[in-house]
Amino acid sequence: MEVSQDGVDWTTVYSTSGGKEGINNVLFNPVDARYIKVTGTQRNTQYGYSLIEFEVYE
């Protein structure tokens, strides 16, 4: 997961290669950001990535 103030310069705040199915809560130290980017690195099924819901709390 990456965050950015301007949508150009990105900072990684969370990364994993061992994701699991089901609900996953990702916690990291608070940062000032306007944009959040999630990048999938390996498809879970032949149909693509499986990100059903994404919520951000401050």
QUIFEN-V949708 format. One record per residue. RES is the residue in one letter. SS is DSSP state (helix for helix, strand for strand, loop for the rest). PSI is psi in degrees with one decimal (999 if undefined). BURIAL is 1 if it has 24 or more other ideal C-beta (glycine too) atoms within 12 Angstrom, else 0. Layout:
# QUIFEN-V949708
res->[RES	RES]
ss->[SS	SS]
psi->[PSI	PSI]
burial->[BURIAL	BURIAL]
This chain:
# QUIFEN-V949708
res->[M	E	V	S	Q	D	G	V	D	W	T	T	V	Y	S	T	S	G	G	K	E	G	I	N	N	V	L	F	N	P	V	D	A	R	Y	I	K	V	T	G	T	Q	R	N	T	Q	Y	G	Y	S	L	I	E	F	E	V	Y	E]
ss->[loop	strand	strand	strand	loop	loop	loop	loop	loop	loop	strand	strand	loop	loop	loop	loop	loop	loop	loop	loop	loop	loop	loop	loop	loop	loop	loop	loop	loop	loop	loop	loop	loop	loop	strand	strand	strand	loop	loop	loop	loop	loop	loop	loop	strand	loop	loop	strand	loop	loop	loop	loop	loop	loop	loop	loop	loop	loop]
psi->[134.5	152.2	155.8	149.2	-31.3	-3.1	5.7	-51.5	120.6	144.7	128.0	126.5	-14.0	139.0	141.5	152.8	6.6	49.5	160.5	159.1	165.3	-162.3	128.7	120.3	122.9	119.1	139.3	164.1	142.6	141.2	153.2	122.4	149.3	-29.0	148.0	134.8	130.6	126.7	123.4	139.5	-15.9	127.3	144.0	-27.0	173.8	-13.4	-12.4	-161.5	156.3	73.3	108.0	-42.8	144.5	121.0	146.2	131.1	147.7	999]
burial->[1	0	1	0	0	0	0	0	0	0	0	0	0	0	0	0	0	0	0	0	0	0	0	0	0	0	0	0	0	0	0	0	0	0	0	1	0	1	0	0	0	0	0	0	0	0	0	0	0	0	0	0	0	0	0	0	0	0]
